[in-house]
Amino acid sequence: MIHDVALSFLKGIGARTANTLASHFGTTQRLFDTSGRDCREAGMNARLAEEWPRMKQKALERAKKEIDLCQRHKIGIICRNHPGFPASLACCADAPTVLYYKGSFPFPAPFGVAIVGTRRASLYGKGQTEALVEGLRHDKVCIVSGLALGIDTRAHASSLACRLPTWAVLAHGLEQVYPSRNLGLAREIVENGGTVLSEMPLGTPIKSGLFPRRNRIIAGLSNVTVIAESSMKGGAMHTVYAADSYQRGVFAIPHPNGQEFSEGGNFLIKTGKAVLLQSAQDIRRELGLRRKPDAQGKQGGLFDALAPLPAYAPTEAQRPLTEIFRRQEEASTDQLQYLSGLSIAELLPLLLQLEMAGVIKTLPGNRYKREKRFRLPGEQEH
């Protein structure tokens, strides 16, 4: 673990470069065992490569202190190469090399739904946020947000009220909570099986420049991001742009024109950057979630739901992919490549085979979604 934590303390090296270097050498320990010249050949700039022996020693010393400090404060540490690290975040090129957390790991649901917005939320924005969470209360999702005032607070609090798991991502060290008035909410999240987490080590102060970095983690943890209410320049817009860059679904709640915090979401809808959100059913449709039919539902629909699906027998080469689609309804090519360990040259022909067999379908943005026509290996007949 010490080498993974030290990776985050390398001065002048961001998450994207750190992940590239670790991938190049195979493990973080091999990276720290190598020479500055080898690092230079792997893409490190000349100045940093020259300082590498001194720089890596300082990072290792800092990492040891951080690990000891976290143990004393009962704060968990999970590294990007750990199997329990959220896969949807790990596959992002700029994923944090380490996360510090209080609460539960691993990610508690098949899907993450980020709900973000302004700190100065209107009654309309708060009400729409509550209605959305309420509409998802029976679905296997985790609500992800940033513990800020306004929309974030309402998203977390509504999740707790609906007994949905919720994760709060902070932009500073976990020895404090910002804003301080949400200290009680943070404790309640942890006590109810949720998680409060940050990529920042203990002692990191509150700085405005760290919030956009925090926002990319919210987007990376989530399959779908919803902007509930925001101005054009609101911090929540950074989360949306990160989600779009990760090829994740983006939704926006529409607002009446002329209101300050209607501009961001309405602009995203107008320009096609976000889908207009009318209800939780839109999220379920995006994620491929289906509710069990209601006892008073239409008879035909009930019998359709009870009819057993035929089994699909994958080839040995297809098995890693059918196992992924058994666990999640949708994935991008980046996610599939990361989770399966296949090269892109191996992956694409297999995806074509599964699509032609009717197991999956192609979506815009290099994404694939499972078709519910077959039972996959490991699924029981209903």
Salt bridges, closest charged atoms under 4 A:
GLU51 OE2 - ARG47 NH1 3.71
GLU51 OE1 - ARG54 NH2 3.60
ASP68 OD2 - LYS64 NZ 3.39
ASP94 OD2 - ARG16 NH2 3.99
ASP94 OD2 - ARG216 NE 3.76
GLU130 OE2 - ARG154 NH1 2.52
GLU134 OE1 - ARG137 NH1 2.91
ASP139 OD2 - ARG284 NH1 2.86
GLU199 OE1 - ARG213 NH2 3.63
GLU199 OE2 - ARG216 NH1 2.64
GLU229 OE2 - HIS255 ND1 3.82
GLU260 OE1 - ARG120 NH2 3.92
ASP282 OD1 - ARG285 NH1 3.09
GLU286 OE2 - ARG367 NH2 2.78
GLU316 OE1 - ARG319 NE 3.79
GLU323 OE2 - ARG326 NH2 2.70
GLU323 OE2 - ARG327 NE 3.43
GLU329 OE2 - LYS372 NZ 2.86
GLU330 OE2 - ARG367 NH2 2.29
GLU371 OE2 - ARG373 NH2 3.66
GLU379 OE2 - ARG370 NH1 2.69
GLU381 OE1 - ARG375 NH2 3.65
